[in-house]
Each structure stands twice: as structure tokens, then as C-alpha cells.
């Protein structure tokens, strides 16, 4: 498929992507169209790694964005991975130029556990 123009660009969590892909699959099945290889693989990936509902993932992102040192991209990554240890969170922050304190790590973990 050739894309002529990008109309809108949003950063989505994996559960939100799964929801969109499920809607596309239902539309294609209703029309009697076959799913392409890439679409089947994308749906399979989203189903395998999506852990919570789209609503909960968006709520988690919104709560994470209220924290200091939180960027939208990192909040999305945390909502996708749902880290359960300080080391997992540090891995997500590995490319950043700052490190998190134990208190900041604890806040993030509390939010993740709350929405899990």
C-alpha cells in the first residue's frame, strides 16, 4: 500500500494497537477479504504481548506523565512492558542522561502494580 500523506500521528500503547488491529480484522472478515501476512503478524504480536486493557494502559500512561522525569515515550514503554522490578525500569531509562532515585523507582512500580 502506498501512503500519500500522513494525516495524524499518535503514540499508542500496545493494548490500544491491539484494539485497532482487532477492529481492522473484524472489518476485513465482514467484507470477506483476506488478511495480509504483515497484518496477521502484527495482530499475533499484539495479542501475545498485550497484558492489560486499552483503557487501563491509557490511564497508566496519564498517571505516569504526572511524575517528574517522565517523557511520553517512556510512559508508553512502561505501559507496554509493565516492569515489576527496579532493574526493569532502569533498563527502560538506560538511554536517558539521568538516573532515577529509589523513591522515583518506587513511585513507578506502585503505579504499575496498581494498573496491572
C-alpha positions as CSV (number, residue, x, y, z in Angstrom):
1,X,0.0,0.0,0.0
2,X,1.3,3.4,-0.9
3,X,0.8,6.2,1.6
4,X,0.4,9.6,0.1
5,X,0.1,11.7,3.2
6,X,0.2,11.3,6.9
7,X,-2.9,12.8,8.4
8,X,-2.3,12.3,12.0
9,X,0.4,10.7,14.2
10,X,-0.2,9.5,17.7
11,X,1.8,7.4,20.2
12,X,-0.2,4.4,21.2
13,X,0.2,1.7,23.8
14,X,0.3,-1.9,22.6
15,X,-3.2,-2.7,24.0
16,X,-4.5,0.3,22.1
17,X,-2.8,-1.0,18.9
18,X,-4.3,-4.5,19.6
19,X,-7.8,-3.0,19.8
20,X,-7.3,-1.1,16.5
21,X,-6.0,-4.2,14.8
22,X,-8.9,-6.3,16.1
23,X,-11.3,-3.8,14.6
24,X,-9.5,-3.9,11.2
25,X,-9.6,-7.7,11.3
26,X,-13.4,-7.7,12.0
27,X,-13.9,-5.3,9.1
28,X,-11.9,-7.4,6.7
29,X,-13.7,-10.6,7.8
30,X,-17.1,-8.9,7.4
31,X,-16.1,-7.8,3.9
32,X,-14.7,-11.3,3.1
33,X,-11.2,-10.0,2.5
34,X,-8.1,-12.0,3.4
35,X,-5.7,-10.7,6.0
36,X,-2.2,-10.0,4.6
37,X,0.9,-11.5,6.0
38,X,2.1,-8.3,7.8
39,X,-1.3,-7.7,9.3
40,X,-1.5,-11.3,10.6
41,X,1.9,-11.0,12.1
42,X,1.1,-7.6,13.7
43,X,-2.1,-9.0,15.2
44,X,-0.3,-12.0,16.5
45,X,2.4,-9.8,18.2
46,X,-0.2,-7.5,19.7
47,X,-2.1,-10.5,21.1
48,X,1.0,-12.1,22.5
49,X,2.4,-9.1,24.3
50,X,-0.7,-7.0,25.3
51,X,-1.2,-7.6,29.0
52,X,-3.9,-5.1,30.1
53,X,-6.9,-3.4,28.6
54,X,-6.5,-0.3,26.3
55,X,-8.4,1.8,28.9
56,X,-6.1,0.7,31.7
57,X,-3.0,1.3,29.7
58,X,-4.0,4.8,28.8
59,X,-4.9,5.6,32.4
60,X,-1.4,4.3,33.4
61,X,0.3,6.5,30.8
62,X,-1.7,9.5,32.1
63,X,-0.7,8.8,35.7
64,X,3.0,8.2,34.8
65,X,3.1,11.5,32.9
66,X,2.3,13.3,36.1
67,X,5.6,12.2,37.6
68,X,8.8,14.2,37.3
69,X,11.4,12.9,34.7
70,X,8.7,11.2,32.6
71,X,8.5,11.5,28.9
72,X,5.5,10.3,26.8
73,X,7.7,7.7,25.0
74,X,8.9,6.3,28.3
75,X,5.4,6.2,29.8
76,X,4.2,4.3,26.7
77,X,7.1,1.8,27.0
78,X,6.4,1.3,30.7
79,X,2.7,0.7,30.0
80,X,3.6,-1.8,27.3
81,X,6.2,-3.8,29.3
82,X,4.7,-3.4,32.8
83,X,8.0,-3.8,34.6
84,X,7.9,-5.4,38.0
85,X,11.4,-4.6,39.3
86,X,13.7,-1.6,39.6
87,X,16.1,-3.2,37.2
88,X,13.5,-3.5,34.5
89,X,12.6,0.2,34.9
90,X,16.3,1.1,34.9
91,X,16.6,-0.8,31.6
92,X,13.8,1.4,30.1
93,X,15.6,4.5,31.2
94,X,19.1,3.3,30.1
95,X,19.4,5.7,27.2
96,X,18.4,8.8,29.2
97,X,21.0,11.2,30.6
98,X,19.8,10.9,34.1
99,X,19.2,8.2,36.6
100,X,16.2,7.7,38.9
101,X,16.3,7.7,42.6
102,X,14.9,4.9,44.7
103,X,11.9,7.0,45.5
104,X,11.1,7.6,41.9
105,X,11.5,3.9,41.0
106,X,9.2,3.1,43.9
107,X,6.5,5.5,42.6
108,X,6.7,4.0,39.1
109,X,6.4,0.4,40.5
110,X,3.4,1.4,42.7
111,X,1.6,2.8,39.6
112,X,2.4,-0.3,37.5
113,X,1.2,-2.7,40.2
114,X,-2.0,-0.6,40.7
115,X,-3.0,-0.9,37.0
116,X,-1.8,-4.4,36.4
